[in-house]
């Protein structure tokens, strides 16, 4: 029993804060607690300017303009995003391992200037469709600071009981980026041409990420530490080799790869679909704003539910909503119905991206979170590469929208059934 005047306080990490059980009821905070919300803002800015917003979802805006200006092969250009995303799938686990070892902030400080360099090369160097494909691969290799892996790793270290909310807010900022960057791309293309538009976009994204890294991002206590002296939160979880031996790792890879292939791939080619329906370039670009706004609503919905309900079931419900997009596309292909389909699709995208980091942190802990999440991101990147490449090639080969929609629904059935098999014992690292 404690002697007179001695207070035994239990400290618990929760959302980057320490709570004290002192008799006086005073809450003791970790000295860096107030910075956790500042870090969330910085991570949100980086995701706003991430590879999904700046590169992936503007591809459909650039594609028709590049074809018109260069007369390069349409199918060849439509397929260029695939190898680029496969390159990103290789970089993601490497970036995750580097973040686990050296900390997130150091990696982002290096990666921010690389973003601008990659886009400058993509805009100015290619003289052929093959050269454009090579430049796209290089751009994605240099865009490692635009991956969600570093920022999900950082926030998972700062937040525990409010982790779902924090991750959802961060990924919601990405949906705002998806609503804004395609419009910005269309504006730049109209005034500068597609080549200088890529240069300007890369410089803008690099500036935002660098600003956040310099003034907002901060690694959580114990980041990069795997020794007994590291913070408890930083040491809790499986090693990579242990995660690879679990069934749940491969199940999650399959779920998120297929969801990304169908939902993300369809979203990327939506501007192309609208152009095929006779819409002008500005209207085609505006569909991405609809998708982005719907993603924002979907991701905020996750913020309200992930910390309260079983995450795989939340993912299942929101993913099912996205299937309505393909039902609408089957029933009609007018511009108005396509905009409605884009809204349902975007709502589903909120689950498909934002929930991955949360489920990974609860399934495997955060001891090797960057590496494990990076490997699962590799699977999602493969899906992101396959989806738009296959769908884009199908469209330019005159495959109908209804046929594509039926195929998409068939593929979506697989991850929906897999999510039903995830049990609570598969997510052992719940909030303390």
NUSEGU-425234 format. One record per residue (C-alpha): x, y, z. Coordinates in steps of 0.2 Angstrom, whole numbers, plus 2048, in hexadecimal, padded with zeros to 3 digits. Layout:
REM residues N
XYZ...
REM end
This chain:
REM residues 432
8008008008068117FC80D81C80A80582D80F80783A80280B82D7F580082C7E680081D7DB7F98237CA7F58187BB7FA81F7AA7F181A79B7F481F7897E58257807E58307707F78367747F283B7867F68347977E88337A37EB8337B67E182A7C37E68367D17D98387DF7D884B7DB7D18467CA7DE8517C17E284A7B07F58497AD7F984B79B80984679181385578D81085377A7FD84F77B7F886077480385D7657FA84D7617EB8577597F88627508008527497EF84D7437ED85D73A7FE85B7327FA84972D7EA84E7267F285B71B7FE84E7157F08427107E78517087F68526FD7FA8406FC7FC8346ED7EA82F6EC7E48416EB7F28496E07F683A6D47EA82C6D57D98366D47DF8436C87E58366BB7D48356B37D48486B17E58486A97E383969E7D78406907E185068F7F284668D7EA83B67F7E384B6767F38546778008466737F583A6697FD82C6737F481C6747E581D6807E680B6867F980D6897F681C6937E881569D7F38076A28018126A87FA8146B97FB8026BD80E8006BD80F8106C780480A6D480D7F96D581D8046D881480C6E68107FB6ED8227F76EE8268086F78188077048207F970F83180070D82B81171382280972183180072783B81072582E81973082F80B73D84280D73E84581F73C83582874082882F73482D84173483E83E72E83783471F82A84171B83784F71B84184570E83284070482A8517028378586F58368476EC82484A6E882885A6DF8368526D582B8436D081D84E6C982A8596C083184A6B78208436B381A8536AB82A8586A183384869D82883D69382983D68081F82D67E81282268682081768C82982569381A82B69C81881A6A482A81A6AA82882C6B18188266BA8218186C282F8246C88228316CE8198236D982A81D6E082E82F6E581D8326ED8208276FC81C83670780B8366FF8078257057FB82371580781771D81282472680482E72C7F982073280881973B80B82A7447F982C7497F781A74F80581E75B7FD82E7617EB8287637E481976B7D281A7717CF8277647D981F7567CA81C74A7C582E74C7D68347497D982973A7C882D7327CB8407347DC83E72B7D583371D7C683F71B7D384D7177D88427097C68427027C68557027D68536F87CE8486EC7C08556EA7CD8636E87DC85D6DE7D38576CE7CB8686CD7DC8706D07E38646C27D58696B67D987C6B97EC8796B77EA86F6A77DE87D6A07EB88B6A37FC8826A27FA8726987FB86169F80E8616A18108716AB80086C6B580985C6BB8188676C180D8746CA8038666D281385D6D881A86E6DF80A8726E88088616F081B8616F58198726FE80A86C70881285C70E82386571281A87271C81186572682185B72982A86B72F81D87273B81086573F81685373F81E84B74E82283975181883276082182D77082B81C76E82A81D75A83881375283C80A76383A7F77648457F677483D7F578684180778983580C77B82381277F81780378280C80977481A80876881F7F676D80E7EE76D80A7E375E8107D57538207D574981F7D47368247C27358167BE7428097C873980D7BF7298097AE7317F87B37357E87B072B7E17C172E7F07C97267EC7C17157DA7C37177DC7D671A7E77D770B7DA7CE7007CC7D97067D47EA7047DC7E56F37CC7E16EC7C27F06F37D07FB6EC7D07F36DB7BD7F56D97B98056E27C980F6DF7CB8096CE7B980E6C97BB81F6D17CB8236C77C38206B77B38296BB7B88396B17BC82E6A27AA8266A47A28376A47AD83D6957A682E68C79583369079884468879C84E6977A985D6957BA85C69F7B48676AD7A585D6B07AF84D6AF7BB8546BC7AD8596C77A88476CA7B78456D47B18536E07A184A6E27AB83A6E67B68446F27A884B6FB79F83B6FD7B08337037B18417107A083C7177A482A7177B482D7207AC83872D79F82A7307AE81E7337B482B7407A48297497A38167497B480E7487B881175B7A780B7607A37FC7557AC7ED74E7B67F47407B47E67327A17E87347A27FB7327AC7F87227A07EB71C7917F771E79A8067157A07FB70778F7F47047898067027968086F478E7F96EA77F8056E778A80E6DB78B7FF6CF7797FC6D177680E6CB78280C6BD7797FC6B77688046B776D8146AE77D81D6A677782F6A578283D6AC7768406BB77682D6BF78982C6BE78B83B6CA77F8316D67898226D479982B6D87928316E878E81F6EE79F81A6E87A88276F179F8237017A68117007B78176FD7B781F70E7B780E7157C28067097D181170D7CF81871E7CA8097277DA7FF7227E680772D7DA80673C7D77F373A7EA7F07377EE7F97477E17EE7517E67DE7487F87DF74A7FC7EE7568087FC7528197F475781C7F174480D7FA73E81680473081D7F472980D7E972A8027F772480E7FB71680D7E87107FA7E97107FB7FA7078057F06FA7F67E56F87EA7F46F67F77FC6EA7F67ED6DF7E37EF6DF7E58016DB7F07FD6CD7E57EF6C67D47F86C87D68076BD7E17FE6B07D57F06AD7C67FC6AD7CE8096A37D37FC6967C27F56967BA8066937C580B6847C27F967D7AF7FE67D7AA7F368B7997FA6927978026A37897F66A87957E76A47A37EF6AF7967F26BD7907E06BD7A37DA6BE7A67E76CC7987E06D679E7CE6D47AF7D36DA7A97DD6E97A07CE6EF7B07C56F47B77D37017A57D47087A57C270C7B67C27137B27D071E7A47C67267B17B972B7BC7C57357B97C27487BD7CC7587CB7C175B7D37C674B7D57D87537DE7D57637E67E67667D77F076B7D88017747DF800786
REM end
